Structures are given as C-alpha cells and as structure tokens.
Amino acid sequence: MSAYFTENASVDTELNRGYTVTVKPGTAYKFLSRSDEMSYKPMTEINTETISSYLSGRLAEGDVTVTDLVEHVEGWSRDTVSFTASWMENGEQVEDRLVIRAESAEQSNADLQLYGEIETEFHAMEAAQSASLPVPETHWYESDTSHLDARFFLVEHIPGEAPITWSPKWRSRLYDAWDADGRSLPHQFVDTAAGVHSIDPANVEGVTDVHPDEIPVREIERWESLYRETVLIEEPLMEEALEWLKDNKPTVDETTLVHGDFRIGNMLIDDGDEIMGVLDWEFARAGDPLFDIGYASMDYYAGKLLTETERPELACSLVDRDWFYKEYERRTGRSISSERVKFWRVLSIFLVITMCVGGMHRYHEGRSDDVRNVWFQYMLPGLRESLLRHIRKDRI
C-alpha cells in the first residue's frame, strides 16, 4: 500500500485506524505496519525536490521542475516513481513524463540478494531496446547514491496497465483476448518471448555468460542456498522437490538472455490490447530460454491461489500452453521438450516459494517493516499443491 501527499494530512480512517501522519509535501511514501503500529515511510530520498535538483543541468541546461509524482507499487523489487519534468528550451516549455527506478533501502542493506544488480537491469533494458522489444526508452544509470540515497536509472514513461491475473476482471479480459479472432495479444506475447531470447547475454553489460551444461546446476544451487538461508520451518515437500530437480536436470544446448520474471503481469497493455512495454528486468541473466517458457506456464501466474482458475489450460490466463509452445517453436526454430519445460516449471515454483518464505523471514526477524511480506503466507498452499502435482508421478 502506498500514498502520495501534497500537504500534511490525516490518512483515510479505514486504512490507518484513526492515526494522523505528518508528511513532507511532494514525497512518495510506503505504508508500513507491524502489530498495532502504523507508519508511512519515505521511499529513500525520492521526492520532487531531490529529483528536480538532480535533473537540473543534466536533463536540460537550466532548471527542471518536477510535478505529479506517483509511486508505482506494482513491482516489489525496486522503488519506482513516475513524474512530469518540465523545462524551458529555445524559449518554449517542454514537458516529459519520466520514471525513476531505484534500489530500495531494504535491498541496499539486505544480507540475502534475491534480485540482480540494478545496473544490470538497466543494461538488460538497453539490450532489449536495441532488439526492438517494447521497453521504456532508457536514459542513463546513476551509481552515485548521494543524489537520491540510492542507485537508480531513468527511463521514459509509457502508458498502459499491468494485468493482474489474480483479478477476475483481468482474467476475463485476457480470456477474451485468447478467444478473439486473430489472437493479437497472445501472438504479441509469443513474439515478446522470442525477442527476449534473441539477445546474446554476452552483449549485456553485467551479465555473466555460463556454459549451457552448467545452467541447471547453477540455478538449483542458487535457489537451494537462498531457501536454506530463509526457511523458518523445514518443509518436507521442498526437500523432495530439490531431490527431484537434482535427479531430473535437463540437457541445455544454448544460453540466451532470459527475462527471469516473464509473464503477462510484467507487461503494460493499452486499451487496444497492445503490449506497450516489458518491465521488471531485475532477474535478467544468462540462462536456458525455456526457463522463461516454463516460468510463464506456472498455474500461479495464471491467477491460481487456493483453487484452479476458470480456465486452467491457459498460461498467464492468456495462451493455451500447447499453442504457446508450438508458436514459440515456429518463431525461434527451437524444439520445446515437454520434460525440459516441466523441469523449469518445478524450479520456478520452488523459487517463488523461496521468495515468499524469504519475505516472511525478513518480517519475522524484524529486518523488514513491509506488511506485504506477511501476505506471502496466503500464496503458499496453492504453490505447494502445484509443486506436488508436478513431481508426484515420479515418487518411488
């Protein structure tokens, strides 16, 4: 939950149970709560004054005015704000809608690094832009933390909404896109996957290429390590899943750039069902291109929480899985092995559970005040059921 205030104000009683907060005008705030306490915490030092000070002389020769600051809470991994920048150029006022994506304070101080480097995320977006993928136009990366108390990058703002597949309304709209003549949005989804996997990881600054044979072991070791460092109570099913993953490592014959969180919820869609932008590249790395395919095929990202969705055959509530795989094969020339995709689906479920457990662990230990970490517990039953269903037939 978040808020943006233009003046000191009392927050809606339903949200804060009658508390009054004193806020700084022009600052984005995150809602934080532990037990009966309530607070609004500034997002690092991101506010209209600091952004204006930073952009003046960089974005334009003179002063840059910043207005209409909005925090975007769709992604959890970074602090993201959009704003309107205006300045004078050749005697005329120029306006541009821009976005700053910054490393959060929690990430800067984290002892566990779930996410990739923010600089690598920026360079992955640059590479995607060069590959003609729909991504925000990149401006620059800033490593000096003295400006906004964090490392960050600046990109253009693009219109659109990120579909929420856990929303019945959004699922209905995505079902309609699948049922529509021509299936424009589903085809764009496949085109986007193929485009991501056309990028050579060697051309992305900050991404370390890995021999294909090493990819499955690297991924298992990474997520097993993170799981063991965050688990609160030993989970027998997770131990069984790890054994299954180690016993079913696929043969990987190539590496490409992988998005790492490839799903319709990380894309901006306009009113005409056009994909306007692919966002949230914080997990971008060298990997098996079928990782993204398996990840997007998870039941969870089709909207499953405790029970199946209305149309469980549709990945991301948008594409029939068999159709998705065939169309991807047709565009890329790659052969999709069902067993290889299954391996990456199982690994994807394991890593999502690990991230949920990690969030709860940080909250439990008092190292995070973000109340959203507590909500992860409600995602786990459905994820466990999906994990068990995939590995059940291989039980001895």
Secondary structure, 3 states (H helix, E strand, C coil): CEEEECCCEECCHHHHCCCEECCCCCEEEEEECCCCCCEEEEEEEEEHHHHHHHHECCCECCCCEEEEEEEECCCCCEEEEEEEEEEEECCEEEEEEEEEEEECHHHHCCCCCCCCCHHHHHHHHHHHHHCCCCCCCEEEEECCCCCCCCCEEEEECCCCECCCCCCHHHHHHHHHHHHCCCCHHHHHHHHHHHHHCCCCHHHCCCCCCCCHHHHHHHHHHHHHHHHHHHCCCCCHHHHHHHHHHHHCCCCCCCCEEECCCCCHHHEEECCCCCEEEECCCCCCEEECHHHHHHHHCCCHHHCCCCCCCCCCCEECCCEEHHHHHHHHHHHHCCCCCHHHHHHHHHHHHHHHHHHHHHHHHHHHCCCCCCCHHHHHHHCHHHHHHHHHHHHHHHCC
